[in-house]
Amino acid sequence: MVLPNFFNKSTKKKNIDKTKNSKENLRSSPSPSPSPPKRSPIKNVRERESSRPASPRSPKGFTRPSRSSRQTSTSGFGDVHPLNLPPEERERRRSALSAMSDSEDHMDVDQEDAVVSSPTSFTSMPPGTLPSTNGAEQGSTSTNGDISPVPPPHRAPAEPQVPPKPTIDAEACKTAGNKFFKMGDYDKAIREYTKAVEADPTSPTYISNRSAALISANRYEEALEDAKYANDLEPGNGKVLLRMARIYTNLGRPQEALDIYSQIHPPVSAKDKAPAVSMQLHIQQAEDALREGTTGSMAIHALDLAERGLGIGVDRPRKWKLLRGEAYLKMGNVNSLGDAQNMAMSLLRNNNQDPEALVLRGRALYAQGENDKALQHFRQALNCDPDFKDAVKYLRMVQKLDRMKEEGNVAFKGGKFRDAVKLYSAALEGYGFNQGNNLNDYFRVLVLTCPQVKEYKSAIDDCTRALSLDPTYLKARKTKARALGESGNWDDAVRELKAIAESNPSEPGIAKEVRNAELELKKSKRKDYYKILGVDKDAGETEIKKAYRKLAIVHHPDKNPESEEAAEKFKEIGEAYETLSDPQKRQRYDSGEDLIDPSEMFQGGGMGGFGGGGMQIDPEMLFNMMGGGGGMGGGHGGPTFSFSSGGSPFGGGGGRGGGGRQRGASGFPPGFSF
């Protein structure tokens, strides 16, 4: 509704003056009499309205209606909010409310509530003024003493009604679940049993049936929870206990399964207990094999048998993984060490703070030569569990072994080979917990140092042990072949080197080593002049002469006139001295040049050392024979030799003439006096 000149300044001023006068009149009015007669509030309003003089000026464009029209207007504004009423109507209503508040007789509570709650009970305000408060509580008074209008009521939306859930028939769900279970549709059976459990959570039958369906669906962990709950609801139920024991067996917990079997009455049959008993037996065998055996293969076999009893999709238990990792470490070869690392990593993926898994991986790393990483894992295990004894044990052991190995390296570099061998041997004795590449490092040095100290048998044993750990360890195979030859077994040495050449034809220098071994084999089948004289191969000239003199006196024919054996021995002694006392002859003897038949070099259409048939000749040796060797004598005598005493030790002639050999009358080389 549009009110003309509603915000006119003069009109506002007149209305304000009129409001002030009304208030002053109210204040100056006499106090009410003690017991005035009660009058109707509507009648009071009409009397005041009729006694009020007409306004001299009306707002521009607005004509005061007559009494009858005002009554009609009043009744027409019954549903209109007071703020939307015309100024005249608001003024009238305000005057009526003021008159009611100043009346001598107060209305009772019911009447006051009726007036306030009626649409006509809002406070009238001068034209152009707005209420001081908006949305105030009903009956509240503003700062100027006026009663503020009450806002229209708000209706809250009605909440939607939720239809009641349909009642579930637990027995019908169980029957449907049994039907699906017999059909092999275990997922649907589980859903039906779940509905039955939700309808009646206290029924052990429904929970036990769902446990059976979960077992058939290979969901053993969930099945175990249901079986435990059913057992709590109905303790001692044999069917539930039997089902729980089978679940424990499928999860790889045979001891717990056997404990459950012992609670069932009457006792179950041996057939029912057989899987758990067998699994427990295999685990015990694996533990015994690791504790008492020298290899991990038996433990691995026992664990494989135990794992056959696990349910489909069930992972190996943590204890079994640790046992398998220990067995792989005990086996010690390259592949098994990798398997041990895989077991450790499988455990660490589930829990990266598992101290036992950290120690297992640390041992595998140390066996593979990763010493620093191994020490880090041992220290990390101690951080997780400072009281873990295995972590302390292996940390100290690795530190000690590294220190001993370093001391052995220093001794080896300083030429103290025997001290180095002792240190490395002590390290091997204290090794004790794995047999991997680090152990091969110790063997590598041992097999290299033992020939230096001429302990060939120990070198052969070390090489054999190293090869049992790693058959591809080529350095150990070659060193073993050398040690076999130096110990006098050149037949085995040649066979070993030829096997290496066949399996590793690209190995540098292997062809030359085979040729040298064949030559040494040929040399070993001739007379050993060093052995005849009883001296070492590195003996000096003085030592050789002293040995010859001593043996010659013992086996001289004059002292043994009737002994042919003594004569033959005396002859060998002289032959040995003749060769070893001459540097050129000795060099040819040691190198084997004197054993080479020139005709063998050209058999098969070529030289032996260059792809032809016959004996293979080292090109270096051939060069020495053709040019760099000792001088050759004339005739058939071969090379000539000279001695400081002059002439040959076996006769008066200077050299071997005509191939014959002459001796003095006494049978001793010149220059020897007895």
C-alpha positions in Angstrom: 0.0 0.0 0.0 1.4 3.4 -1.0 0.9 6.2 1.4 1.2 9.8 -0.1 3.6 12.1 1.5 4.4 9.5 4.1 7.8 10.9 4.7 6.8 14.5 4.5 8.8 16.6 7.0 5.9 18.7 8.3 3.7 15.7 8.8 6.4 13.9 10.7 6.9 16.9 13.0 3.1 17.2 13.8 3.0 13.5 14.5 5.9 13.7 16.9 4.3 16.7 18.7 1.1 14.8 19.0 2.9 11.8 20.5 4.6 14.0 23.1 1.4 15.7 24.1 -0.2 12.3 24.5 2.6 11.2 26.8 2.4 14.4 28.9 -1.3 14.0 29.4 -0.8 10.4 30.5 1.7 11.5 33.1 -0.4 14.3 34.5 -3.6 12.2 34.7 -4.8 11.6 38.3 -4.2 8.2 39.9 -7.0 5.8 39.6 -9.6 5.4 42.3 -9.4 2.5 44.6 -12.2 0.5 43.1 -13.5 2.0 39.9 -16.1 0.1 38.0 -14.7 -2.3 35.4 -15.2 -1.3 31.8 -14.7 -3.1 28.6 -11.4 -2.3 26.8 -13.2 -2.0 23.5 -15.6 0.5 25.0 -12.8 2.6 26.4 -11.2 2.7 23.0 -14.4 3.9 21.3 -15.0 6.6 23.9 -11.5 8.0 23.6 -11.8 7.9 19.8 -15.1 9.9 19.9 -13.8 12.4 22.4 -10.6 13.2 20.4 -11.0 16.4 18.3 -10.5 16.1 14.6 -7.1 16.9 13.2 -6.9 20.3 11.7 -4.8 19.1 8.8 -4.6 15.8 7.1 -1.8 14.4 5.1 -1.9 15.5 1.5 -3.9 13.2 -0.7 -5.5 11.3 2.3 -9.1 11.9 3.4 -10.3 10.8 6.9 -12.9 8.1 6.6 -16.2 8.3 8.5 -16.9 6.2 11.6 -18.7 3.6 9.7 -15.9 3.4 7.1 -13.3 3.2 9.9 -15.1 0.3 11.4 -15.2 -1.3 8.0 -11.5 -0.5 7.6 -10.6 -1.9 11.0 -12.3 -5.1 10.2 -10.6 -5.1 6.8 -7.1 -4.9 8.3 -7.5 -7.8 10.6 -5.0 -10.0 8.8 -2.5 -7.2 7.8 0.8 -6.8 9.6 0.9 -3.6 11.7 3.9 -2.2 9.7 1.8 -2.4 6.6 -1.1 -0.4 8.0 -1.9 3.2 7.1 -0.6 5.8 9.6 -4.0 6.7 10.8 -4.8 3.1 11.7 -1.5 2.6 13.4 -2.1 5.8 15.5 -5.6 4.6 16.4 -4.3 1.3 17.6 -1.6 2.8 19.5 -3.9 5.1 21.3 -6.2 2.2 22.2 -3.3 0.3 23.7 -2.1 3.3 25.7 -5.6 3.7 27.1 -5.7 0.1 28.1 -2.4 0.3 29.9 -3.5 3.4 31.9 -6.9 2.1 32.8 -7.8 1.9 36.5 -8.8 -1.7 36.4 -6.2 -4.2 35.2 -7.3 -7.0 33.0 -6.8 -10.5 34.2 -4.2 -12.8 32.6 -6.6 -14.5 30.2 -7.9 -11.2 28.8 -4.4 -9.7 28.5 -3.2 -12.7 26.6 -6.2 -12.5 24.3 -5.6 -8.8 23.5 -1.9 -9.3 22.9 -2.4 -12.3 20.8 -5.1 -10.7 18.7 -4.2 -9.0 15.5 -5.6 -5.6 16.8 -3.3 -5.5 19.8 -0.2 -4.3 18.1 1.2 -0.9 19.3 0.2 1.9 17.0 3.0 4.3 16.0 3.0 7.8 14.6 3.0 8.1 10.9 6.4 7.7 9.3 8.0 6.0 12.3 9.4 2.5 12.4 9.4 0.1 15.3 12.5 0.3 17.5 12.9 -3.5 17.4 12.1 -6.1 14.8 11.3 -9.6 15.8 11.3 -8.8 19.6 9.6 -11.1 22.1 5.9 -10.7 22.4 4.9 -8.0 24.9 8.5 -6.5 25.1 8.8 -2.7 25.5 11.1 -0.5 23.5 13.4 2.2 24.9 10.7 4.9 24.5 8.1 2.9 26.5 6.2 1.7 23.4 5.2 -1.9 22.9 7.0 -3.4 19.9 4.9 -5.4 17.4 5.2 -9.2 17.3 6.5 -10.7 14.1 4.3 -13.2 12.3 4.7 -16.8 13.4 6.8 -19.2 11.3 5.7 -22.7 10.6 8.4 -25.5 10.9 8.2 -28.1 8.2 6.9 -31.4 9.4 9.5 -34.2 9.6 9.1 -37.0 7.1 7.8 -40.2 8.6 10.3 -43.2 8.3 8.5 -46.3 7.5 9.2 -49.1 10.0 11.7 -51.7 8.9 10.3 -55.0 7.9 10.8 -57.8 10.3 13.4 -60.4 9.3 12.7 -64.1 9.7 16.0 -65.5 11.0 15.0 -69.1 10.5 14.0 -68.4 6.9 17.5 -66.7 6.3 19.2 -69.7 7.9 17.2 -72.1 5.6 18.2 -70.1 2.6 21.8 -70.0 3.7 21.9 -73.8 4.1 20.5 -74.1 0.6 23.2 -71.9 -0.9 25.9 -73.7 1.2 24.9 -77.1 -0.2 25.0 -75.6 -3.7 28.5 -74.4 -3.1 27.6 -70.7 -3.4 29.3 -69.7 -0.2 29.1 -65.9 -0.7 25.3 -66.0 -0.9 25.3 -68.4 2.0 27.4 -65.9 4.1 24.9 -63.1 3.2 21.9 -65.1 4.3 23.6 -66.2 7.6 24.6 -62.6 8.2 20.9 -61.6 7.9 20.0 -64.3 10.4 22.8 -63.1 12.8 21.5 -59.5 12.6 18.0 -60.7 13.4 19.2 -62.7 16.3 22.8 -61.9 17.4 22.6 -64.2 20.5 22.1 -67.4 18.5 25.3 -69.5 18.4 23.8 -71.7 15.6 23.6 -68.8 13.1 27.1 -67.6 13.9 28.5 -71.1 13.7 26.9 -71.7 10.4 28.4 -68.5 9.1 31.8 -69.6 10.4 31.4 -72.9 8.3 30.6 -70.9 5.2 33.6 -68.6 5.8 35.9 -71.6 6.1 34.6 -73.0 2.8 35.2 -69.5 1.2 38.8 -69.6 2.5 38.2 -66.6 4.8 39.9 -68.2 7.8 40.5 -65.1 9.9 36.8 -64.1 9.8 35.8 -67.7 10.4 37.9 -67.8 13.5 36.3 -64.7 14.9 32.8 -66.2 14.4 33.9 -69.5 16.0 35.3 -67.8 19.1 32.1 -65.7 19.4 29.9 -68.8 19.1 32.0 -70.6 21.7 31.5 -67.6 24.1 27.8 -67.8 23.6 27.7 -71.6 24.1 30.9 -72.9 25.8 31.8 -76.5 25.4 29.8 -77.1 22.2 31.8 -79.9 20.5 30.8 -78.9 17.0 32.0 -75.3 17.5 35.2 -76.5 19.1 35.9 -78.9 16.3 35.4 -76.2 13.7 37.7 -73.8 15.6 40.5 -76.5 15.8 40.3 -77.0 12.0 40.6 -73.2 11.5 43.7 -73.1 13.7 45.2 -75.9 11.6 44.5 -74.1 8.3 46.1 -71.0 9.7 49.4 -72.8 10.6 48.8 -72.9 14.4 48.9 -76.6 15.1 49.7 -76.3 18.9 46.5 -74.2 19.4 44.5 -76.6 17.4 45.7 -79.5 19.5 44.8 -77.6 22.7 41.2 -77.1 21.4 41.0 -80.8 20.5 41.9 -81.7 24.0 38.8 -79.7 25.3 36.3 -81.7 23.2 34.3 -84.4 24.9 33.9 -87.1 23.9 37.5 -87.1 22.4 37.8 -86.7 18.6 39.1 -89.4 16.4 42.8 -89.7 15.4 41.8 -89.0 11.8 40.4 -85.6 12.9 43.6 -84.7 14.7 46.0 -86.1 12.1 46.5 -82.8 10.1 47.4 -80.8 13.2 49.7 -83.6 14.6 51.5 -84.0 11.3 52.0 -80.2 11.0 53.4 -79.9 14.5 55.8 -82.8 13.9 57.2 -81.3 10.7 57.8 -77.9 12.5 59.6 -79.7 15.3 61.8 -81.6 12.8 62.7 -78.3 11.1 63.7 -76.8 14.5 65.8 -79.9 15.3 67.6 -79.8 12.0 68.6 -76.2 12.4 69.7 -76.7 15.9 71.7 -79.9 15.4 72.3 -80.3 11.7 75.1 -78.9 9.5 72.9 -78.0 6.5 69.6 -76.3 6.1 68.2 -78.6 3.4 66.5 -81.0 5.8 64.9 -78.0 7.6 63.6 -76.7 4.2 62.2 -80.2 3.4 60.4 -80.3 6.8 58.9 -76.8 6.3 57.7 -77.7 2.9 55.8 -80.7 4.3 54.3 -78.5 7.0 53.1 -75.9 4.6 51.0 -78.5 2.7 48.5 -78.3 5.6 47.9 -74.6 5.3 44.6 -73.4 4.0 44.3 -72.0 0.4 45.6 -68.4 0.3 47.0 -68.5 3.8 50.4 -66.8 4.1 53.2 -68.6 6.0 53.2 -67.8 9.7 55.9 -65.5 10.9 57.7 -68.2 12.9 57.9 -70.4 9.8 59.4 -67.6 7.7 62.1 -67.1 10.3 62.9 -70.8 10.4 63.1 -70.9 6.6 65.4 -67.8 6.5 67.6 -69.5 9.1 67.8 -72.6 6.9 68.7 -70.6 3.8 71.5 -69.0 5.7 72.7 -72.4 6.9 72.8 -73.6 3.3 75.1 -70.7 2.4 75.2 -70.7 -1.4 74.4 -67.7 -3.5 70.8 -68.6 -4.3 70.0 -69.5 -0.8 71.3 -66.2 0.5 69.0 -64.4 -1.9 66.1 -66.5 -0.6 67.0 -65.6 3.0 66.9 -61.9 2.1 63.4 -62.5 0.5 62.1 -64.1 3.7 63.5 -61.1 5.7 61.9 -58.6 3.4 58.6 -60.4 3.5 58.6 -60.0 7.3 59.7 -56.4 7.2 56.9 -55.4 4.8 54.5 -56.4 7.4 56.4 -54.7 10.2 59.5 -52.7 9.5 60.4 -52.6 13.2 60.6 -56.4 13.6 64.0 -57.0 15.3 64.2 -60.7 14.4 63.6 -59.9 10.7 66.2 -57.1 10.8 68.8 -59.5 12.3 68.0 -62.1 9.6 68.5 -59.6 6.8 71.6 -58.3 8.4 73.1 -61.8 8.5 72.2 -62.3 4.8 73.8 -59.0 3.9 77.0 -59.8 5.7 77.2 -63.2 4.0 76.9 -61.4 0.7 79.8 -59.0 1.6 77.6 -56.0 2.5 79.3 -55.5 5.9 78.3 -51.9 6.4 74.6 -52.5 5.7 74.7 -55.6 7.9 76.0 -53.6 10.8 73.3 -51.0 10.2 70.6 -53.6 10.4 72.0 -55.0 13.7 72.0 -51.6 15.2 68.5 -50.9 14.0 67.3 -54.1 15.6 68.9 -53.0 18.9 67.1 -49.7 18.6 63.8 -51.6 18.3 64.6 -53.9 21.2 67.7 -53.0 23.3 67.5 -56.4 25.1 67.5 -58.5 21.9 70.4 -60.9 22.5 70.8 -62.1 19.0 71.3 -58.5 17.7 74.0 -57.9 20.3 75.7 -61.2 19.6 76.0 -60.8 15.8 76.9 -57.1 16.0 79.9 -57.9 18.2 80.8 -61.0 16.1 80.9 -59.1 12.8 82.9 -56.3 14.4 85.5 -58.8 15.7 85.7 -60.8 12.5 86.3 -57.6 10.5 89.0 -56.6 12.9 90.7 -60.0 12.6 90.5 -60.0 8.9 92.1 -56.6 8.7 94.9 -57.7 10.9 95.4 -60.7 8.6 95.6 -58.4 5.6 98.3 -56.4 7.2 100.3 -59.5 8.0 99.9 -60.8 4.5 101.0 -57.5 2.9 104.0 -57.5 5.2 105.1 -61.0 4.1 104.2 -62.6 7.4 102.3 -65.4 5.7 102.2 -67.8 8.7 100.8 -65.0 10.9 98.3 -64.2 8.2 97.2 -67.9 8.0 96.7 -68.0 11.8 94.6 -64.9 11.8 92.4 -66.0 9.0 92.0 -69.5 10.5 91.0 -67.9 13.8 88.4 -65.8 11.9 87.0 -68.9 10.2 86.7 -70.7 13.6 84.8 -67.9 15.0 82.6 -67.3 12.0 79.9 -69.7 13.1 76.7 -68.0 11.7 76.9 -67.9 7.9 78.9 -69.2 5.0 78.6 -66.8 2.2 80.9 -64.5 0.2 82.8 -63.2 3.3 83.8 -66.7 4.1 85.0 -67.1 0.6 87.1 -64.0 1.1 88.9 -65.7 4.0 89.3 -68.8 1.9 90.7 -66.8 -1.0 93.5 -65.4 1.2 94.1 -68.8 2.8 94.5 -70.6 -0.4 96.9 -68.0 -1.6 99.0 -67.9 1.5 99.2 -71.6 2.2 101.3 -72.3 -0.9 103.6 -69.5 0.3 104.3 -71.4 3.4 104.1 -74.8 1.6 101.1 -76.1 3.5 99.6 -77.7 0.4 97.3 -80.1 2.2 95.7 -77.2 4.2 95.3 -75.2 0.9 93.6 -78.2 -0.8 91.2 -78.6 2.2 90.4 -74.9 2.2 89.7 -74.9 -1.6 87.5 -77.9 -1.3 85.5 -76.3 1.4 85.2 -73.0 -0.5 84.0 -74.9 -3.6 81.4 -76.7 -1.6 79.9 -73.3 -0.7 80.3 -71.9 -4.2 81.0 -74.3 -7.0 81.6 -71.4 -9.4 84.5 -70.0 -7.4 87.1 -70.2 -10.2 90.0 -68.9 -8.2 89.6 -71.7 -5.6 89.6 -74.3 -8.4 92.8 -73.0 -10.0 94.5 -72.7 -6.6 93.5 -76.2 -5.8 94.9 -77.5 -9.0 98.3 -75.8 -8.2 98.3 -77.1 -4.7 97.6 -80.7 -6.0 100.5 -80.4 -8.3 102.9 -79.0 -5.7 101.9 -81.8 -3.4 103.0 -84.3 -6.1 99.6 -85.2 -7.5 100.0 -83.8 -11.0 97.6 -86.2 -12.5 94.7 -84.7 -10.6 96.1 -81.2 -11.2 96.0 -81.7 -15.0 92.4 -83.1 -14.8 91.3 -80.1 -12.7 92.9 -77.5 -15.1 91.5 -79.2 -18.2 88.0 -79.2 -16.6 88.4 -75.4 -15.9 89.5 -74.9 -19.5 86.4 -76.7 -20.9 83.9 -74.9 -18.7 85.7 -71.5 -19.0 87.5 -71.4 -22.3 87.8 -67.6 -22.2 89.7 -67.6 -18.8 92.9 -65.7 -19.3 96.1 -67.9 -19.2 94.2 -71.2 -18.7 95.7 -72.7 -21.8 99.3 -72.0 -20.6 98.5 -73.4 -17.2 97.3 -76.6 -18.8 100.5 -76.9 -20.8 102.7 -76.3 -17.8 100.7 -78.9 -15.8 101.2 -81.4 -18.5 104.9 -80.7 -18.6 105.1 -81.0 -14.8 103.2 -84.3 -15.0 105.8 -85.6 -17.5 108.6 -84.3 -15.3 107.1 -86.0 -12.3 107.5 -89.4 -14.0 111.2 -89.1 -14.5 113.9 -89.4 -11.9 113.6 -86.7 -9.3 117.1 -85.6 -8.7 116.1 -83.3 -5.8 114.5 -86.2 -4.1 117.4 -88.5 -4.7 119.8 -86.0 -3.0 117.2 -85.2 -0.4 117.2 -81.4 -1.0 114.6 -78.9 -1.8 114.1 -77.5 -5.3 115.4 -74.1 -4.2 118.6 -75.6 -2.6 121.9 -73.8 -3.2 125.1 -75.1 -4.7 126.7 -75.7 -1.3 123.8 -77.6 0.1 123.7 -79.8 -3.0 127.4 -80.6 -2.8 127.1 -81.4 0.9 124.2 -83.8 0.3 126.0 -85.5 -2.5 129.1 -86.1 -0.4 127.2 -87.5 2.4 125.2 -90.0 0.3 128.2 -91.0 -1.9 130.1 -92.1 1.2 127.2 -94.2 2.3 126.5 -95.9 -1.0 130.1 -96.2 -2.4 130.7 -99.5 -4.1 133.9 -100.0 -2.1 131.9 -100.0 1.1 129.2 -102.2 -0.4 131.1 -104.6 -2.7 128.4 -107.2 -2.8 125.3 -105.0 -3.0 123.9 -104.2 -6.4 121.3 -102.0 -4.9 124.1 -99.8 -3.4 125.8 -99.6 -6.7 122.6 -98.5 -8.5 121.9 -96.0 -5.7 125.5 -94.6 -6.0 124.9 -94.3 -9.8 121.7 -92.3 -9.3 123.4 -90.0 -6.8 126.2 -89.2 -9.2 123.7 -88.5 -12.0 121.7 -86.2 -9.8 124.7 -84.3 -8.7 126.0 -84.0 -12.3 122.7 -82.3 -13.3 122.0 -80.1 -10.3 125.5 -78.9 -9.8 125.6 -77.3 -13.3 123.5 -74.2 -13.6 122.6 -74.8 -17.3 121.7 -78.4 -16.8 119.8 -77.6 -13.8 117.9 -74.9 -15.6 117.0 -77.3 -18.4 116.0 -79.9 -15.9 113.8 -77.6 -13.9 112.1 -76.2 -17.0 111.6 -79.7 -18.6 113.4 -78.8 -21.8 115.5 -82.0 -21.6 112.3 -84.0 -21.8 111.1 -82.5 -25.1 111.6 -84.7 -28.2 112.2 -82.4 -31.3 110.3 -84.9 -33.4 107.1 -84.3 -31.2 107.1 -80.7 -32.1 106.4 -81.4 -35.8 103.8 -84.2 -35.6 100.5 -83.7 -37.1 101.6 -81.2 -39.7 102.7 -78.4 -37.4 104.3 -77.5 -34.2 102.7 -78.8 -31.0 102.3 -75.5 -29.3 100.6 -73.9 -32.3 97.7 -76.1 -32.9 99.4 -79.2 -34.3 99.3 -82.7 -32.8 101.7 -84.1 -30.3 102.8 -82.4 -27.2 102.0 -78.8 -26.8 105.1 -76.6 -26.4 105.1 -73.2 -24.8 106.4 -70.7 -27.3 108.6 -69.1 -24.6 110.2 -72.5 -23.9 110.7 -73.1 -27.6 112.5 -69.7 -28.0 114.8 -70.6 -25.1 115.6 -73.9 -26.8 116.3 -72.4 -30.2 118.3 -69.4 -29.2 118.2 -68.4 -25.6 119.2 -71.7 -24.0 122.6 -73.0 -23.0 125.3 -73.7 -25.7 125.2 -77.1 -27.4 128.4 -79.2 -27.6 129.6 -80.9 -30.7 129.0 -84.4 -31.8 126.4 -86.4 -30.0 127.3 -85.2 -26.6 124.6 -82.4 -26.3 125.4 -79.4 -24.2 128.7 -79.0 -22.5 129.2 -78.1 -18.8 132.1 -76.6 -17.0 133.0 -76.7 -13.3 135.2 -74.6 -11.2 137.4 -77.6 -10.4 137.9 -78.2 -14.2 136.4 -81.0 -16.2 133.5 -83.2 -15.6 132.7 -84.5 -12.1 132.5 -88.0 -13.5 135.8 -88.3 -15.3 138.9 -86.7 -16.6 137.4 -85.5 -19.9 136.1 -82.1 -20.3 132.8 -82.9 -21.9 130.6 -85.7 -23.1 132.4 -86.9 -26.1 130.8 -89.5 -28.4 127.9 -89.9 -25.9 130.0 -92.0 -23.5 130.5 -91.2 -19.8 133.8 -91.7 -18.1 134.7 -91.8 -14.4 137.8 -91.7 -12.5 139.4 -94.7 -11.0 137.9 -93.9 -7.6 134.4 -93.4 -9.0 134.1 -89.9 -7.4 134.1 -86.6 -9.2 137.4 -84.8 -9.1 137.9 -82.4 -6.2 136.2 -84.6 -3.6 138.4 -85.9 -0.9 137.3 -88.2 1.9 
